[in-house]
Amino acid sequence: MPDAAFGFLLQSFQPARQCGLCRGIHQPLDPLWWYREDHASFHAAYRDAFPDVKIEIEDMVAEGDKVAFRWSATATHRGNGLKFAATNKPVRFAGMGIIRVENGKLAEGWNIFDQLGMLQQLGVVTLPA
């Protein structure tokens, strides 16, 4: 199962590809958030903003039907998908997620990442001293 999860994660974040979740290559239980239009638009906005994103899986642990992973990303802000002008600044941010696999297919997923840190690196958010 970890190999399948790892392959899915890498495929989903490859440059110039639509998210595997959005493509429907998996047949998740319904209703799940990633088939909703808001996930497709979230993913498209980030792909537009960071067309050269590179994702590296730092750690991955599997137990039962769940896989937990820690990832990091590097990218250059080249598009306007985040609703502000491209800064052309490089960023590095990280996140973690858990997926549940059922019959070899993604059934559920949770993901969180340091969006505040990313926005600070882009210079669009500053915190008071």
RODO-2510 file (C-alpha; in nm, 4 decimals, decimal comma):
residues 129
     n   res          X          Y          Z
     1     m     0,0000     0,0000     0,0000
     2     p     0,2752     0,2582     0,0670
     3     d     0,4025     0,2147    -0,2905
     4     a     0,0568     0,2855    -0,4317
     5     a     0,0156     0,5891    -0,2059
     6     f     0,3607     0,7210    -0,2949
     7     g     0,2901     0,6814    -0,6658
     8     f    -0,0432     0,8565    -0,6315
     9     l     0,1085     1,1515    -0,4448
    10     l     0,3873     1,2001    -0,6954
    11     q     0,1514     1,1690    -0,9908
    12     s    -0,0963     1,4151    -0,8414
    13     f     0,1612     1,6900    -0,8049
    14     q     0,3606     1,6554    -1,1249
    15     p     0,3890     1,9835    -1,3172
    16     a     0,1360     2,0459    -1,5927
    17     r    -0,0882     1,7588    -1,4864
    18     q    -0,4363     1,7788    -1,3515
    19     c    -0,4710     1,6444    -0,9999
    20     g    -0,5274     1,2683    -0,9928
    21     l    -0,8185     1,3253    -0,7589
    22     c    -0,9798     1,5637    -1,0056
    23     r    -0,9240     1,3290    -1,2997
    24     g    -1,1284     1,0630    -1,1268
    25     i    -0,8636     0,7935    -1,1637
    26     h    -0,9758     0,6760    -0,8230
    27     q    -1,3245     0,5763    -0,7303
    28     p    -1,3681     0,7215    -0,3832
    29     l    -1,6646     0,6774    -0,1604
    30     d    -1,9231     0,9486    -0,2187
    31     p    -1,9514     1,2274    -0,1187
    32     l    -1,5902     1,3222    -0,0575
    33     w    -1,4396     1,6692    -0,0732
    34     w    -1,1957     1,6085    -0,3576
    35     y    -1,4690     1,5483    -0,6140
    36     r    -1,6293     1,8788    -0,5335
    37     e    -1,5661     2,1734    -0,7589
    38     d    -1,3903     2,3629    -0,4788
    39     h    -1,1059     2,1088    -0,4711
    40     a    -1,0613     2,1273    -0,8475
    41     s    -1,0447     2,5083    -0,8367
    42     f    -0,8063     2,5037    -0,5348
    43     h    -0,5715     2,2677    -0,7173
    44     a    -0,5936     2,4660    -1,0431
    45     a    -0,5137     2,7928    -0,8607
    46     y    -0,1988     2,6465    -0,7068
    47     r    -0,0897     2,4836    -1,0335
    48     d    -0,1290     2,8220    -1,2051
    49     a     0,0594     3,0077    -0,9314
    50     f     0,3427     2,7519    -0,9083
    51     p     0,3824     2,5795    -1,2462
    52     d     0,7296     2,4475    -1,1569
    53     v     0,6387     2,2997    -0,8167
    54     k     0,8486     2,0065    -0,7015
    55     i     0,7126     1,7880    -0,4214
    56     e     0,9371     1,5638    -0,2148
    57     i     0,7986     1,3042     0,0216
    58     e     1,0143     1,3341     0,3344
    59     d     0,8572     1,0553     0,5429
    60     m     0,5852     0,7991     0,4915
    61     v     0,4379     0,5524     0,7391
    62     a     0,1620     0,3004     0,6723
    63     e    -0,0519     0,1151     0,9207
    64     g    -0,3637    -0,0772     0,8333
    65     d    -0,5510     0,1079     0,5600
    66     k    -0,3917     0,4492     0,6313
    67     v    -0,0749     0,6134     0,5036
    68     a     0,0685     0,9219     0,6752
    69     f     0,3220     1,1354     0,4955
    70     r     0,5284     1,4490     0,5449
    71     w     0,6200     1,6460     0,2356
    72     s     0,8071     1,9573     0,1276
    73     a     0,7673     2,1684    -0,1832
    74     t     0,9818     2,4145    -0,3722
    75     a     0,8403     2,6391    -0,6418
    76     t     0,8542     2,9796    -0,8041
    77     h     0,5481     3,2058    -0,7890
    78     r     0,4922     3,2680    -1,1612
    79     g     0,1146     3,2827    -1,2025
    80     n    -0,1814     3,4826    -1,0749
    81     g    -0,3834     3,1824    -0,9525
    82     l    -0,3753     3,2969    -0,5887
    83     k    -0,5565     3,6185    -0,6854
    84     f    -0,2537     3,8444    -0,6594
    85     a     0,0159     3,9229    -0,9129
    86     a     0,3011     3,6806    -0,9596
    87     t     0,6042     3,7808    -0,7528
    88     n     0,8546     3,5516    -0,9303
    89     k     0,9913     3,4697    -0,5846
    90     p     1,1025     3,1184    -0,4920
    91     v     0,9257     2,9523    -0,1993
    92     r     0,9726     2,6442     0,0125
    93     f     0,6870     2,5124     0,2238
    94     a     0,5920     2,1875     0,3889
    95     g     0,2883     1,9894     0,4904
    96     m     0,1547     1,6606     0,6151
    97     g    -0,1293     1,4384     0,5150
    98     i    -0,3047     1,1117     0,5762
    99     i    -0,4830     0,9034     0,3169
   100     r    -0,7023     0,5981     0,3580
   101     v    -0,6836     0,3320     0,0899
   102     e    -0,9690     0,0938     0,0168
   103     n    -0,9366    -0,1848    -0,2416
   104     g    -0,6191    -0,0224    -0,3759
   105     k    -0,7878     0,3127    -0,4338
   106     l    -0,7894     0,6370    -0,2420
   107     a    -1,0994     0,6517    -0,0226
   108     e    -1,0320     0,9546     0,1988
   109     g    -0,7605     1,2120     0,2440
   110     w    -0,6545     1,4943     0,4736
   111     n    -0,3759     1,7407     0,4036
   112     i    -0,2428     2,0512     0,5754
   113     f     0,0440     2,2817     0,4805
   114     d     0,2161     2,5994     0,5942
   115     q     0,0262     2,8465     0,3792
   116     l     0,1102     3,1403     0,6092
   117     g     0,4836     3,0735     0,5757
   118     m     0,4457     3,0509     0,1990
   119     l     0,2607     3,3851     0,1846
   120     q     0,5276     3,5466     0,4047
   121     q     0,8003     3,4275     0,1668
   122     l     0,6076     3,5821    -0,1212
   123     g     0,5926     3,9125     0,0695
   124     v     0,2132     3,9392     0,0650
   125     v     0,1694     3,8826     0,4401
   126     t     0,3745     4,0436     0,7151
   127     l     0,3355     3,9848     1,0832
   128     p     0,3721     4,2616     1,3419
   129     a     0,7088     4,2765     1,5107
***
